[in-house]
Amino acid sequence: MWWQDLDPSIYIAVILGAIIVVLAVEAIRHRLALKHIPYRIHVNGTRGKSSVARLIAAGLRAGGIRTCAKTTGTLARFIDPDGNEEAIYRMGHTNVIEQVGVVRKAKKLGCQALVIECMALQPLLQSLCELKLVRSTHGVLTNARPDHLDVMGPLEEDVALALAGTVTVKGEYFTAEQKHAPLFQRVAQERGSRFHGIGDAECASIHDDEIARFSYHEFKENVALALSVCASLGVDRQVALEGMWAAMPDPGAMSIYQVSHNGHRVYFANAFAANDPVSTTTLWEKLLADHPEAQSKTLIVNCRADRHERSAQMGEAVLGWQAPDDIVLVGTGTETFVHTCKKLDNNKAKTLRFTEAEGWSVEQILAHVTRDADPTVHLVVGVSNIAGIGLDLVEFFRQRKETA
């Protein structure tokens, strides 16, 4: 055949050309899909992305705006315009390209708004997600704290710079971050976007009785941030709040469950989503203040062998806390946590009680906490990672809770 005599380089050129054409067609198709969704809300930040994405979507739905949402927090979820959720199943590792499919699905469902959580960590990919995949009309940043320093670091300021890659171009940009707010304001101005800073006054406008109506522990800054976005799209504050109160929380949302076990009363706090030192420290202090009746305080640190830096950060943070009575180490790679404590302050580390519990079941952990014969009130706080045993613990206590 005539093509058998062609130079191999021509075959390569033809194949590459075909690939370029396909990619170009897909890019055009994606751009057209985006144009069918008037409001595209891209949520980023160190902590609280999933919660804020859910709050915004719930508020918009309540306001009559047909809204889809996609979260990538504890468990990746797609939320349809009726508030129904479905799991997002992945083959292999997570890939930001899955956002393309989410956009197409939202378009197919006739959504006016899509609230989508940023799933990228690498600074370049964060920028790509905003500029190519989402092209948001409304950008949202919860906060910028020291986490994933191995990818976005090494400094907290580097994390903020990386997160700035998702600042909206010629749109509206909202953030509850205060420490690095000048950076995000400058980038927003450079990209032609209007900057909306959520500060102490906005957080103070969220009343305690309004927070109390959530079925889980929500933060005022998250609610204030979500309300600001909803207000910019014409949704009444009370209407938005009613929608938020009724919405299903993220599985990783901070919740407290009370159970009784062998005469002991146990308060279990699901704080696994707080896996940076700033957030975790804040929650630990608040939980201690909220539960003065607790006679025993146990910290469960769920470690991951592929997150050594996070375990080290957590070990350093704990040294500055009001010490737990027991630190139960679960998951994998727990030696990093202990090594960090001893390396930074061996004298303080000697006063801490470490319980190595890698491979323990939930029942074994609970038996360990309630091992004393005398009935005791226990505060048990899970931090660092929710994967694996963390999710098992949450589900165990959720199913057996006496009061929320």
N, C-alpha and C positions, 0 to 999 in steps of 0.2 A: 504494500500500500504506500501511497505517496507520502503519508505523514511519518512513515518509518525512516525516511531519509532526512527528516528535519533535525536540526541541531538541538540537543537536549536543553540548551538554554532557552529555546523558544517555548518548550513545554513549561518550563518554570515560569517564564514571563506570562504565559497564558493563564496558568493556575493563579499566580499572584494577582493578575488583572481581574480574574473572576472573584477572588476574595475581596479585593478592593470594592468592586461593584456591589457585592452582597452587603458589605459593611456600610457602604454609602446608602443603600436602599433602606437598611435597618435603621440608620441614623435619621433619615428623613421620616420614616414611619414613626419612630419614637418622638421626634419633634412635633409631628402632627397630633399624636396622642396627647402630648402635654398641652397643646393649644386647646384641646377639648375640655380641659379641667381649669376653670378660671382661677381658682385659689389653690396654690400648692404651698404647703406649710412644712418646712424642713426643720426638724428638731434635733439639736445637737447639744453636747455638754458632757461633763464628767459624770455627774449623778443626776438621777431623776428624769432622764429623757423619756423613758417609757411611760412614767406616770403623767408627765406633762402632755405627751402626745395623746394619751387616753383622755385627759381632762379637756383638752382643746376639742377633740373630736366629739366628745359627749356634749359639750356646750354648744357646738355648732349644730349638731343634730337636733338638740332641744330648740334651737332657734329657727328650725325649718330649713336649714341648709343641708342638702343631700351630701353626706360626707362619708368617705372611707378612711380608714387608718391602717397603718402597718407599723408594728413595733418589733424590735429585735432584742428585747431585754432578756428576762429570765427564760421565756419561751417565745420564739418568734410567732407572731399572730397577725392575721389579716382580719380587720373588723369591717363588716359591711354597713350600708346606710341604715339598717335596722338595729345595729348594735350587736348582731350575731358574730361570733368569732370562729375562726378555723385555724388550725395549726398550719404552719409553713414547713413542709418537709424538704430537707436538703439532701442531695447526694454528695457526699464528701464534705470538704470544707466550705465555709460561708464565702460567698462571692458577691461583690457589690452589684454585679450585673443582674441579680435577682430583682433589683429595683425596677428594671425595665418591665418585667412581667407584672409587677404591682401596678405600675402606671397604666398598662394596657387593661388590666382587670378593672381598675377604677373607671377608666373611660367606658368600658363595656357596660358597667353598671350605671352609667349616666351621672357620675358624681360631679357636683359643683366644686367640691373641696376634697383634697387629699392631704391628710396629715401623715407624714412619713418620717420615721426616726432614722437618723444617720447611722449607718452600720460600718463605716470605715474608721480605721485607726491611723493608718499611714497618712502623714500630712498631704502627700500628693494625691492619694485616693480621696481624701476628704474634699479637696478642692475639685477633683474630677466629679464626685457625686453631685456637688452643687452646680457647677458650671455646665455639665453635660447631661447628667441623668435626671436631676430634679428641676433645675432652673426655677427656684422658688420665687413666689410672689411675697411670701412672708417667711423670714428666717427667725428661728427661735434658739436661744442659747440658755440653758439652765444655769450653768456655772463652769468655772475652769479651775480644777483642783489637781494636785499632784497624783496622777495615776497613769499607768501604762508609760512610765518614764523610759522604759527600754525602747519604746517605739516613738513616742512624741517628745521625750525629754532631751537632755538629762534634767533640766530645770523646770519648775512650775511655769515660768515665763514662756518656755518653749511649748508647753502644752497649750497655753493660751494662743500662741502664734499658729499652732497647728489647727486649733478649733476655728480660728478666724478664716480659714479656707472656705468655710461654708456660709460666710456672710452673703446675704442676698444682693443681687445686682439690680439697681433701680427698683427697689421695692420697699417693704417695711421690715425693720429688724428689731427684735425684742430680746432683752436679756435681763435676768435677775442677778447676774454677776456684778459685783461692785468693785472688788480689788483691781481687776483688770479692765474695768469698764472703759477707761480712756482709750485703750488699744482698740476695742471693738467699735467704739464710736468713730475713731479715726478711719478704720477700714470701711465702715459703713458709709462714711462721707466720701471716701475715695471711690467707692463703687456706686455712688449716686443713690444710696438708700437713706430713708428716714430712720433715725435711731430712737428707740424707746427704752429708756432705762427704768427697771423696776427696783425701787429703793425701799428704805425703811418705812416711808410714809405709805406706800402702796401695800406693803406687807401688814402694817398696822391697821389698814382699812378692812382686813379680813378678821372678823370677830371670832372669839373663841367658840361661841355657840354654833357658828357656821362650820368651823373645823370639826366640832364634835359630831356633826351629822354624817361625816364620812364613816364608812364601815371599817376603815383601817386608819392607820396613822398617816395623815397627809401634812405636808409642810405649807405654811402660809405663803412662802415665796413662790412655790409651785402653783398654788391656786391663783395668786395675784398675777403671775405671768400668763397663765392660761386665760384668765378673765380679760386681760389687756388685749390679747389676740382676738378673742371673741368680740370684744367691744369694737375693735377696728373693722370688723365685718358686720357691724350693726346688730349684734345680739344683745338683748337686755341682760343686765347683770344677774337679776334674780332668776330669769329663765335659764341662763347658762349654769348657774349654781344648781338649780333643780336637776338639770341633766347630769351634772357631774356627780351629785350625790347618788343618783340612781345607777350610774355606770359600774360595770364590773372592774375591779382593780387589777393591776398586773400581779401575777403570782409572786413576784419579788417585792411587792409593796410592803412597807413596814407594818407589821401586824403583831398583836399580842394575844396569846391564847392562854386561858387558865384551865388547868386540869388538876384532878386529885389522883394521887397514886400512893397506896399503902399508908394513908393517913397524912401524907404530905400535900401541901398546896404548891403547885408549880406554875409560875408565870413564864411562858416561853415567848421571847421577842424575836421575831424574824427580821433581823437587820442584816441579812446576808448581802443585800444589794449595796449596802454601805461598805464598799471595799477599798476606799481610799482613807488615809489616816485622818484627814480633817473631818469628813462625814462621820466616820466611826467614833471618833473622840466625842463629837457633839452628841451623838445618839447615846453613847455609854453614860455620859454625864446626865443627860435628860432622863434616862431610864432609872438611874439610881435615885434621882430626885423624885421621880414619880412613884417609886416603890420603896418608901422608907421602912415599910413593914417587913421587907425581905431580910431574913436572918442569914441567908446564904446566897452568894453571888457567884455564878458560874459563867465563864466566857467560853463559848465553843468556837474555835477558830478552824474553819474548813480550808485547808491548804490545797494547792495544786502544784504538782511537780513542774509544770510548765509556766508557773507564775512565781518564780523564786523572788523576784523583786517585790512583788506585792506582799509576800510573806515577811520579807525583811522589813518593809515599811510598817507593817502591822506590829511586828515585834518591837520596833523602835518606838512606835506610838504608845504601846501598852506600858512601857517603862515610866511614862509620865502620868499615868492614870491613878485614880484611887484603885488600889489593887483588887482584882477579883480574888475570891477565896480559892478558886480552882480554875486553871486554864486547860480545857480539854481540847486536845489537838487531833483533828480527824482529817480525812482525805489522804493526800499523798504529798511527799516532800516536806513533812512537818519539821524535819531537823533544821531547816533554814530559819524558821521562827525562833526556835530555842537557841540556836547558835548566835543569832543576831542579838538577842537579849543578853546573853552571857558576854558577848564581845563588847557591847556598848556600855554595860554596867553590870559587872559580875556580882557586885555586892547586892544590888537591887534584885538581880535574877535569883540569888540564893533565897530571897524572901518569898519568891513566887512558887506556887505549886503547879507543876506541869504534869498532866496526865496524858501519856501517849495512847491514843485510841484509834490508830489507823486500823481499818478493817472491822471496827466495832459496828454492831447493828444499832438501830434506834433504841430498841429495848435494852440493850446493854448500857447505852449512854444514860437512859433514864434511871436504870437500876443503880448506876454509879452515883448519880446526882442525889438520889433519895436513899442512899445506903445507911444513913444513921437511923438508929432505932426510934429516937424521939421525933415526933411530928414537927416538921419545920416548914417555914415559908421560903421558897426558893425563887430567885430571879435567874433565869437562864437566857443568855443572849447569844445568838448565832451571828457570826460576822465573816467577812472576807470573800466567800464564794458560795453560791447556792447550788452549783452543779453537784450531782451525785448524792452523797449523804445529806447535803444541805436541803435539797428538795424533799428527800425522804422525811427529814425531821419536820419540815413545815407541814407536809401532808399528814403525818402522824398526829401532830398536835391540833391541826385544823379539824380533823375528823372527830377528835375526842374532846374538843373544847367545851367548857361549861358556860363561859361568858366570853365575849369578844373583847 
